[in-house]
């Protein structure tokens, strides 16, 4: 258990290997106008996720 209350950081925490040219893509697309809206509205705004170069989630 971590100390303190849960919170969202506006700075992404990346635990994956670094991206490299020619490697498969991995990213998510969020339907928000800016970072503040993403922090406020959260993961429910995700409209697409790509992992290993493949579309693994498509919303809306």
C-alpha positions in Angstrom: 0.0 0.0 0.0 1.3 3.4 -1.0 1.1 6.3 1.6 -1.4 9.1 1.0 -4.6 9.4 -1.0 -4.8 8.3 -4.6 -4.3 11.0 -7.3 -3.7 11.4 -11.0 -0.5 12.9 -12.2 -0.6 15.2 -15.3 2.8 13.8 -16.2 2.7 10.3 -17.8 4.5 7.5 -16.1 5.9 5.2 -18.8 6.8 1.7 -17.8 7.3 0.3 -21.3 10.6 0.1 -23.3 11.4 3.3 -25.2 9.9 3.8 -28.6 12.2 3.2 -31.6 12.0 3.9 -35.3 10.7 0.9 -37.2 9.1 -0.7 -34.2 5.4 -1.4 -33.8 3.3 1.5 -32.5 1.7 1.7 -29.1 -0.4 4.7 -28.1 -3.9 5.8 -27.0 -6.1 8.5 -28.5 -8.3 10.6 -26.1 -11.3 12.8 -27.2 -10.3 15.8 -25.1 -9.3 19.4 -26.0 -6.2 19.5 -23.7 -4.2 17.8 -21.0 -6.3 19.5 -18.2 -9.5 17.9 -19.7 -7.8 14.5 -19.8 -6.8 14.8 -16.2 -10.3 15.9 -15.2 -12.3 13.5 -17.4 -10.0 10.5 -17.3 -9.8 7.2 -19.2 -13.4 7.2 -20.2 -12.5 9.6 -23.0 -10.3 7.0 -24.7 -11.4 6.5 -28.3 -8.6 4.2 -29.5 -5.7 2.2 -28.3 -2.9 0.7 -30.4 -0.5 -1.9 -29.0 2.1 -3.7 -31.0 1.0 -1.9 -34.1 -2.5 -3.4 -33.8 -5.8 -1.6 -32.9 -6.9 -3.3 -29.7 -9.7 -0.9 -28.6 -12.0 1.4 -30.6 -14.7 3.3 -28.8 -17.5 5.5 -29.8 
